[in-house]
């Protein structure tokens, strides 16, 4: 008669809970790292588009400064005749350049590396071995030597808790500056578009249209045949 198969011994409930908790912490940590990488990539794209907008405005200023002195004087004289349009156009151009600079500053703040340490009960963690070798080498060595004897459940949980606090704070800072950079870029884009539309309308109404009104378009006429002499 065959002996009944014995079921494998199940780990204590606290072991299951600990393993599930560590697995959950690992998922949260990985998700935060993926989001941070995505934010940094998106910040680089925003910086590129903002630089293009700044380049457009700077090129417009350069083109005006490179114009002939007579043409510059003519443009200034026309703008003096319509001060409201001139002030609005100038204000929008200055604001768009300022917003572009603000956007780039926010992008730099977003991608700036930050120390992954907050005021916590652990000065060092093995999940992120970050320390100053000139000041904290001895304390870091003592902490990392715990691997020789093995880490307790509490020590592992403490490290994950501290690291999740750190990465959460870093993620918050990056998202804040990335949001500011996006809003500044959108505002810059709107101002550049409105400035371009105003410049085109102003140029057409006060420069192009008057010139077209005074242009004389030659009309082609059929050649006239001379009349035959009288008596023929």
URGIPE-V971725 format. One record per backbone hydrogen bond with DSSP energy under -0.5 kcal/mol. NH is the residue of the N-H (numbers start at 1). CO is the residue of the C=O. Records with the same first field share a line. If there is no record, write none. Layout:
BEGIN
NH->CO / CO
END
This chain:
BEGIN
15->12
16->12
17->13
18->14
19->15
20->16
21->17
22->18
23->19
24->20
25->21
26->22
27->23
28->24
29->25
30->26
31->27
32->28
33->29
34->30
35->31
36->32
37->33
38->34
39->35
40->36
41->37
42->38
43->39
44->40
45->41
46->42
47->43
48->44
49->45
50->46
51->47
52->48
53->49
54->50
55->51
56->52
57->53
58->54
59->55
60->56
61->57
62->58
63->59
64->60
65->61
66->62
67->64
72->68
73->69
74->70
75->71
76->72
77->73
78->74
79->75
80->76
81->77
82->78 / 79
83->80
86->82
87->83
88->84
89->85
90->86
91->87
92->88
93->89
94->90
95->91
96->92
97->93
98->94
99->95
100->96
101->97
102->98
103->99
104->100
105->101
106->102
107->103
108->104
109->105
110->106
111->107
112->108
117->115
120->118
130->128
131->129
133->131
135->132
136->132
140->136
141->137
142->138
143->139
144->140
145->141
146->143
147->144
148->145
149->145 / 146
150->146
156->152
157->153
158->154
159->155
160->156
161->157
162->158
163->159
164->160
165->161
166->162
167->163
168->164
169->165
170->166
171->167
172->168
173->169
174->170
175->171
176->172
177->173
178->174
179->175
180->176
181->177
182->178
183->179
184->180
185->181
186->182
187->183
188->184
189->185
190->186
191->187
192->188
193->189
194->190
195->191
196->192
197->193
198->194
199->195
200->196
201->197
202->198
203->199
204->200
205->201
206->202
207->203
208->203
209->204
211->207
212->208
213->209
214->210
215->212
217->215
218->216
220->218
226->224
232->229
END
